[in-house]
Each structure stands twice: as structure tokens, then as C-alpha cells.
Amino acid sequence: MVKILTYIVATLLTYLLGLLSKKKGWNETIPIPVQNILIGVIVFFISAILLRITNQEIMLDDIVSQIIASLGGSGTATLYYDTKKGE
């Protein structure tokens, strides 16, 4: 359940912050990898909070799977944005 929520949060957060970044011009001053790291950190903390709320024990395997889900969500948002931009 938490993995799915992490994926969804990462996708939405990446997409929304990407739009905000383009609108504010941050994409010109802050490199994309730095933006992705910031999104990853935010999603990681949200996932940790979700794990704490659901009383699940945080283990190394959980952390790795959350990072992978976060990267997948970011990739999905990027793909959606790029295909939408091509229209």
C-alpha cells in the first residue's frame, strides 16, 4: 500500500513541481538532477511519515523499494509531460 502511495505522490509531485519550475524559470537556474534529488528527498520523507502512521517497521528493504518507487513515479511524470508537450 505504501509503495503505491509513494509512486502516486512521486508522480504528482514531480509533475506539479515541474510545471511550477517551468513557470517560475527555476529550470534555468537549478539543474534538473538537483530538482530530482529534492523531489526524491521530499517523497522519501512523505513515505517515512506514511510508514510511521501505519505503524510499519522501517527496514533497509523498505527504504530501497521506496526509492525505486519514487524514481518510477518521477519517470512516469516526466514521460507524461514530454508526451503532452509534443501535442
C-alpha positions, 0 to 999 in steps of 0.5 A, a space after each residue: 500500500 505504501 509503495 503505491 502511495 509513494 509512486 502516486 505522490 512521486 508522480 504528482 509531485 514531480 509533475 506539479 513541481 515541474 510545471 511550477 519550475 517551468 513557470 517560475 524559470 527555476 529550470 534555468 537556474 537549478 539543474 534538473 538532477 538537483 530538482 530530482 534529488 529534492 523531489 526524491 528527498 521530499 517523497 522519501 520523507 512523505 513515505 517515512 511519515 506514511 510508514 510511521 502512521 501505519 505503524 510499519 517497521 522501517 527496514 533497509 528493504 523498505 527504504 530501497 523499494 521506496 526509492 525505486 518507487 519514487 524514481 518510477 513515479 518521477 519517470 512516469 511524470 516526466 514521460 507524461 509531460 514530454 508526451 503532452 508537450 509534443 501535442 
